[in-house]
Amino acid sequence: MDIPYTVTARPDTGLYNAKVGIWLFLASEVMLFGGLFSSYIFLRVGADYPWPVHELNVTLGFVNTLVLIGSSVTVLLAWANLKLRNIAKYKMYMIITVLCAGAFMVNKSFEYKAKFQHYSVTLTDGTILTGHLPHGYEIEFGDVTTLNLTVAGKHSAVDADPVDYVLPYIKGEAPKFKTESGEEIVLDKASFTKLRAEAHEKAVAKAKADGLKETPNWNIKLTAASPITFVLPPSKLLAKPVAGATAIAFRDGTTVEGKMINDKMTLEVDGIDLRATPDKEKSLAFNEHYLGEPWKKAFIDQREHAIAEFNEKYGDGKGGTTRDPLKSATHQKHMFFVPIHSATPEVHEHAKAEGEHKAEAHAPAEHGDAHGHHPEVHLERQHVHFFSNFTPKLNSYYAIYFTLTGLHGLHVVAGALVLGYFVVFNGRMLREDPERLANRVEVGGLFWHFVDLVWIFLFPLLYLL
């Protein structure tokens, strides 16, 4: 028995089954995205730090908006031509729709890549420097003569694996090591497997001798034939070392003692954010060893220009303003965020138009070019409070940005796969029952219009406001 109203519409509602189903599904999607949009609004209103504004590439976002709007038109044309049995045009418009989805995702991948390559460094006085790490962030720790390995018993959070977690970060050739018994070895997987087995046997024997219920951890001490220097990112350690550290612990639990040779962070600066700095003119960014007095003067010049511009725009004619400048996130950024486009301050930096400020404030972050045209500073570790690339861990804004755009991107991919399936794998239905296929395309088109509508809300919310 055939299920009724799978192709023809019900006479009382004018809807066929799949159309009712897609509307119910889209209702649940509205609740999902509505909840996320509401979360964003509450996070922004209740933020206890300067909320990021004009952080994203508006041009790229606008292009993606046009791409999705265009794809909504082409999917509608595909459905209309299928209803008219104009098969060639139906296939053409469906392919264009899928290609538009691909173009959208390619643009998003460029945007995401730029965020992962762009860094924000918060100094101890609240100043934030944005820019790129030309060589990544690595520390150099030297004068190491021994490796202290911990072989796990039954229950332990760490278990030594120096071949994968320690040796790759030795500067130069790895030396030979002596065990506690005096045997000289080349530390590799085979030799460490043997050491681990011996350590486990000793741990088991100790557990039996002491009447322990569980096998304890066992420590192995290896002495290097010559001093070792390690060069590695702090992320490869169990904890970020403090300034002047004399010991570090690798992620497998291996500990070494020595001295910190270099833990400075080299940053190519493309922006100075002073919104959270109490005494802005005494910011660490203007330290003579960092950006210095010229950029301090550039900041003061920009701030004075922004204040004058705000007063001119919102002045009440009585020496006051009709708006509170402290409640304008855009004005706060114009006053206290200094975009850097060259190695030295431009003489008339403040004279740039407001729109140009917005578009170019994070140009290096979006386009990833011209890194060499920015001042390079070597930040002392004791001056760095926190650093991160522009990813969800940076702040709530980027957490919700990646959540919303990532979830929307998944919908774009899913919709494109379904529409592509209709073109590639529904040839038999196209020949035998084109009306049923037209219904499927219509349902897919309704989902695609919803995806477009979500982006039309996302674009102004994240990119413009």
Secondary structure, DSSP 8 states (H G I E B T S, - for coil): ---TTSSS--TTTS--HHHHHHHHHHHHHHHHHHHHHHHHHHHHHT-SS----S-S-HHHHHHHHHHHHHHHHHHHHHHHHHHTT-HHHHHHHHHHHHHHHHHHHHHHHHHHHHHHH-EEEEETTS-EEEEE-TT---EEEEEEEEEEEEE--SS-S----HHHHTGGGBSSS---EE-TTS-EE--SHHHHHHHHHHHHHHHHHHHHHHT-SS---EEEEEEEEEEEEEEE-GGGBSS---TT-SEEEBTTS-EEE-EEEE--EEEEEEEEE-TT-SSGGG-GGGSTTTTHHHHHHHHHHHHHHHHHHHHHHHB-SSSSBSS-GGG-HHHHHHHHEEE--SSS--TTGGGS-HHHHHHHTTHHHHH---GGGS-EEEE-GGGEEEEEESSTTT-HHHHHHHHHHHHHHHHHHHHHHHHHHHHHH-HHHHHH-HHHHHHHHHHHHHHHHHHHHHHHHHIIIIII-
